[in-house]
């Protein structure tokens, strides 16, 4: 995710970042401008159409369709942003649940039970890293912290690693309950925090695995394409050859909205505008270690 100062408005105009849609669309913009130039040359130079040509009536169609395409793009962008924002709320909830579980276990577990405290001080942050990698369809053993009951090499590409780590924590909680370290009352209010981990994971998977319906996305792309391709037929009468850059700019604006929506509708990847799940996971690890007064050197 890009960190920036939203108050520096003027500098954004002349700033080009690798995520800027202009770079992605430049070949298509050039092609559209060439197409507009050919149409303009045919109409003005070759066919020498008069101002009363019936093609001018196409501007009425464009006027009517402008509202439709605007409504479709607004809906598309809002839907994508809702998915991005819901993903951010889920990861914010994961931060809070990790802290709450760590504070409760820190209060329950005696200071003398070093192995158990080390286990949870490492496994709670490990869950966030496992979820981050799971949503990116990767496994990075170097993200994990080992302990006496867990080794990073236990994680595999063909298994649900967040569930694996959550299951490890459930098993350890139950073991502590059998040993009378954790009472029945403790077990009840720890269970809600553990359940929230899996709930957050399932909600994130729903966002990632449910893209916008194919027919809607296909229709919007076709609509933009044919709308832009018909623009030079009418704009040439009022703008002449100046319609070439105008059509290119309109194509850039409309298509950029679709590209931005495509990027943010899956907010868990590595794109510039995706959520900073790596940084969030590191913050969870830092805060959980502080709560347990744990340092990696002890391991």
C-alpha positions in Angstrom: 0.0 0.0 0.0 1.3 3.5 -0.9 1.8 5.9 2.0 1.2 9.5 1.0 0.2 12.9 2.3 -3.4 13.7 1.0 -2.8 17.4 1.5 -0.2 17.6 -1.2 -2.8 17.9 -3.9 -0.9 19.9 -6.6 2.1 17.5 -6.6 -0.1 14.6 -7.5 -0.8 16.1 -10.9 2.7 15.7 -12.1 3.6 12.5 -10.2 3.7 9.2 -12.1 3.8 6.0 -10.0 4.2 2.5 -11.3 0.5 1.9 -10.2 -0.6 4.8 -12.4 -3.1 3.6 -14.9 -1.7 5.8 -17.6 1.3 3.6 -18.1 -0.8 0.5 -18.4 -3.2 2.1 -20.8 -0.6 4.0 -22.9 -0.5 1.4 -25.8 -4.3 1.4 -26.0 -4.5 5.2 -25.8 -2.1 5.4 -28.7 -4.2 2.9 -30.7 -7.4 4.8 -29.9 -5.8 8.1 -31.0 -4.7 6.5 -34.3 -8.2 5.2 -34.9 -9.7 8.6 -34.2 -7.2 10.2 -36.6 -8.1 7.7 -39.4 -11.9 8.4 -38.8 -11.3 12.1 -38.8 -9.3 12.0 -42.0 -11.9 9.9 -43.7 -14.8 12.1 -42.7 -13.1 15.5 -43.1 -10.5 14.9 -45.8 -11.8 12.0 -47.9 -15.6 12.0 -47.7 -15.8 15.7 -47.0 -19.0 15.3 -45.1 -21.2 18.4 -44.6 -22.3 19.8 -41.3 -25.8 18.5 -41.9 -24.6 14.9 -42.0 -26.9 12.5 -40.2 -23.8 11.2 -38.3 -24.1 14.3 -36.2 -27.3 12.8 -34.7 -25.1 10.2 -32.9 -24.3 13.0 -30.4 -27.8 12.5 -29.1 -27.0 8.9 -28.4 -23.9 9.8 -26.6 -25.7 12.4 -24.5 -28.3 9.7 -23.4 -25.6 7.1 -22.7 -23.4 9.4 -20.7 -25.6 9.1 -17.7 -25.8 5.3 -18.0 -22.1 4.8 -18.3 -21.5 7.2 -15.3 -23.9 5.2 -13.2 -22.3 1.9 -14.1 -18.8 3.2 -13.3 -19.9 4.7 -10.0 -21.6 1.4 -9.0 -18.5 -0.5 -10.1 -16.1 1.7 -8.1 -18.3 1.7 -5.0 -18.6 -2.0 -5.0 -14.9 -2.5 -5.3 -14.2 0.0 -2.6 -16.7 -1.6 -0.3 -14.7 -4.9 -0.7 -11.4 -3.1 0.1 -12.9 -1.3 3.1 -14.5 -4.5 4.4 -11.1 -6.2 4.1 -9.5 -3.4 6.1 -12.1 -3.8 8.9 -11.5 -7.5 9.1 -7.8 -7.0 9.5 -8.5 -4.3 12.1 -10.6 -6.8 13.9 -7.8 -9.4 13.7 -5.5 -6.9 15.4 -7.9 -6.3 18.2 -8.7 -10.0 18.7 -5.0 -10.9 18.8 -4.3 -8.3 21.5 -7.4 -9.3 23.5 -6.4 -13.0 23.4 -2.8 -12.2 24.3 -3.9 -10.0 27.3 -6.3 -12.7 28.6 -3.7 -15.4 28.3 -1.0 -13.2 29.9 -3.3 -12.7 32.9 -4.2 -16.4 33.2 -0.9 -18.2 32.6 1.5 -18.2 35.6 4.8 -16.5 35.0 6.5 -19.9 35.8 4.9 -21.6 32.7 7.5 -20.3 30.3 6.8 -22.8 27.5 3.1 -22.1 27.4 3.6 -18.3 27.4 6.2 -18.7 24.6 3.9 -20.8 22.6 1.1 -18.3 22.5 3.5 -15.3 22.2 4.6 -16.8 18.9 1.5 -18.6 17.6 -0.9 -15.6 17.9 1.2 -13.5 15.5 2.0 -16.6 13.4 -1.7 -16.8 12.6 -1.8 -13.3 11.1 1.2 -14.1 8.9 -0.3 -17.5 7.9 -3.5 -15.7 6.9 -1.6 -13.1 4.9 0.2 -15.8 3.0 -2.9 -17.9 2.6 -4.8 -15.0 0.9 -1.8 -14.6 -1.4 -1.7 -18.4 -2.1 1.8 -18.6 -0.8 3.8 -20.2 2.1 6.7 -18.3 3.6 8.4 -20.3 6.4 10.6 -17.4 7.2 7.6 -15.4 8.4 7.0 -17.8 11.3 8.4 -18.0 14.8 9.1 -21.5 16.0 8.5 -22.9 19.5 8.7 -26.2 21.3 5.4 -27.4 19.8 5.6 -25.8 16.4 8.0 -25.7 13.5 7.5 -23.5 10.4 8.2 -26.5 8.1 4.9 -28.0 9.2 3.2 -25.6 7.0 2.4 -26.8 3.4 1.0 -25.4 0.2 -1.7 -28.1 0.0 -3.2 -27.4 3.4 -5.2 -24.6 5.1 -2.4 -23.1 7.2 -4.4 -20.6 9.2 -6.7 -23.5 10.3 -3.6 -25.5 11.1 -2.2 -22.8 13.5 -5.7 -22.1 15.0 -6.1 -25.9 15.6 -2.7 -25.9 17.4 -3.8 -23.1 19.7 -7.1 -24.9 20.4 -5.3 -28.1 21.3 -2.9 -26.2 23.7 -5.9 -24.4 25.4 -7.6 -27.8 25.9 -4.4 -29.3 27.3 -4.1 -26.4 29.8 -7.8 -26.9 30.7 -7.2 -30.6 31.4 -4.2 -29.7 33.5 -6.4 -27.3 35.5 -4.3 -24.3 34.6 -7.3 -22.9 32.8 -10.7 -23.1 34.5 -14.1 -23.7 32.8 -14.8 -20.0 33.1 -11.5 -19.1 31.4 -12.3 -21.6 28.6 -15.6 -19.8 27.8 -14.2 -16.4 27.3 -11.1 -17.5 25.6 -13.2 -19.5 23.1 -14.8 -16.3 21.7 -11.4 -14.9 20.8 -10.2 -18.1 19.2 -13.4 -18.3 17.1 -13.0 -14.8 15.9 -9.8 -15.8 14.1 -11.5 -18.3 11.9 -14.5 -16.0 11.4 -12.1 -13.3 10.1 -10.4 -15.8 7.9 -13.6 -17.0 6.3 -14.8 -13.4 5.7 -11.5 -12.6 3.9 -11.8 -15.8 1.8 -15.3 -14.7 0.8 -14.0 -11.4 -0.5 -11.0 -13.0 -2.3 -12.9 -15.9 -3.9 -16.1 -14.0 -5.0 -15.2 -11.6 -7.8 -17.7 -9.3 -9.5 -20.1 -11.4 -11.7 -18.4 -12.1 -15.1 -21.4 -10.9 -17.2 -21.4 -7.5 -15.5 -17.7 -7.0 -15.9 -17.8 -8.1 -19.6 -20.7 -5.8 -20.3 -19.1 -2.8 -18.8 -15.9 -3.3 -20.8 -17.8 -3.7 -24.0 -19.9 -0.7 -23.2 -16.8 1.5 -22.7 -15.2 0.2 -25.8 -18.1 0.8 -28.2 -18.9 4.2 -26.5 -15.4 5.4 -27.1 -15.1 3.9 -30.6 -18.2 5.8 -31.7 -17.1 9.2 -30.3 -14.9 10.3 -33.2 -17.8 9.9 -35.6 -19.6 12.9 -34.0 -16.9 14.9 -32.3 -15.1 15.5 -35.6 -17.8 17.8 -36.8 -17.3 20.2 -33.9 -13.6 19.7 -33.0 -12.0 18.5 -36.3 -8.7 16.9 -35.7 -8.7 18.1 -32.1 -11.1 15.2 -31.4 -8.1 12.9 -31.5 -6.6 13.9 -28.1 -10.1 14.4 -26.7 -11.2 10.8 -27.5 -7.9 9.5 -26.1 -8.4 11.4 -22.8 -12.0 10.2 -22.5 -10.9 6.6 -23.0 -8.2 7.1 -20.4 -10.6 8.4 -17.8 -13.3 5.7 -18.3 -11.0 2.8 -18.5 -8.9 3.9 -15.5 -12.0 3.7 -13.3 -12.5 0.1 -14.4 -8.8 -0.7 -13.8 -8.8 0.8 -10.4 -11.9 -1.1 -9.4 -10.3 -4.4 -10.6 -7.2 -3.7 -8.5 -8.9 -2.9 -5.2 -11.7 -5.5 -5.3 -9.1 -8.1 -4.2 -7.3 -6.1 -1.4 -5.1 -8.9 -0.1 -2.4 -9.1 -2.8 0.8 -7.2 -3.5 -0.6 -4.3 -5.7 0.3 -0.8 -4.7 -3.2 0.0 -3.5 -3.8 -3.3 -1.7 -4.0 -3.5 2.1 -0.7 -3.4 4.1 -1.2 -6.9 5.5 2.5 -7.4 5.9 2.8 -4.3 8.1 -0.3 -5.2 10.1 1.1 -8.6 10.8 4.3 -7.2 12.0 2.4 -4.8 14.3 0.5 -7.7 15.7 3.7 -9.5 16.5 5.2 -6.5 18.1 2.2 -5.8 20.3 1.8 -9.5 21.3 5.4 -9.7 22.3 5.1 -6.6 24.4 2.1 -8.0 26.2 3.8 -11.3 27.0 7.1 -9.5 27.6 8.6 -11.9 25.1 11.7 -11.5 22.9 12.7 -13.7 20.0 16.1 -14.3 21.6 14.5 -16.4 24.3 13.4 -18.9 21.8 
